[in-house]
Amino acid sequence: MKLGRVSGTVVSTVCSPAYEERKLLVCDLLDGTGGETGDYLIAIDTVGAGAGEDVLILDEGNSARQVLGWPEAPVRAVIVGIVDEIAVRAG
């Protein structure tokens, strides 16, 4: 699992049937304190996330395909949750 912040959407006129009727979101990856790492992922939205929201990303191909219920789908990452708060315990 990874933390990310939705920064945009991906629009494709030609795509795999696995992506039809689904949003593809660009997510900037976050570290454990909520700071951006400089990396990003493109993930399928399964929870209705929107721009600026912090999200929980499942970044394991087989598990992501199981979430979608499509074992052969060309999928690596899916958004599985919207994060309400990131709390870090001090030292």
N, C-alpha and C positions, 0 to 999 in steps of 0.2 A: 504494500500500500504506500501511496505517496500523497503528499499534500500539494495542492495547486490553487492558483487563482485564475479564474476565467478572464482571458484578455481579449477574446475575439471568437469569430466563427469562421468555418471553412465552408465555401459553397462550391459544389461540383455538379456540372450538368451531366457528366457521364461517370457512373460509379457502380460498384458492386451492389447487387440486390440487398446485401446485408446492411447497407447504409441508407436505403430508401426509407422515407418517413422518419428518419432519425437526424438529430442535430449533431454535427461534428464541432467540437469546441477546442480552441487553442487555450492551453492552460500553462501559465508560467509556474514552474515548480518552486516550492517553498521549503525552507529549512525548518527545524523543529521550533523555532521562535516566531515563525511567520514571515521571515525575510526572504526575498527572492534569491534564488541560487544562480540565475542566469541561464538556466536550461528550461526547456518547454516540452510538452507532449501535445499531441492531437488525440482527443478521446471522444468516444461516443457518449452522449448525455443520456442517462436513464432515469434522472431524477428531476428534470426541469430547471437546471441551474442557469444562471444568467450572468452577464458581464459584471465583473468586480467581486463575485462571490468566491469564497474559499471553499474548495471541494476536496473530497477524498477520492483518490483515483486508484483503481485496481489495474496495475500494469503488469499483468501476467497473461499472455495470450490464451492459454487453455482455460483459465478461470474466467477471463473476460468473455470467451465464447459460451461458457456455461451460463453466465448471467443473462446473455442474450437468448439462450436456448437454441443456438445454432452451431453445432460442433465443427462445421466446415467453414465458418465465416472467416474472412481475412481481417481479423480484429486482434489488436494487441492491448488496447487500454479502454476502459469504460469508467465513467464517473458514477460512483455508487452512493455518494452522500454529500450533503451540503453541511459545511462546518459552521456551527454557531459561535464557537469560541476556541481559542488556542491558549491554554494555560500552562505555563512552564514553572515548575517548582525551582526556587532558588537554592543553590548549592549545597 
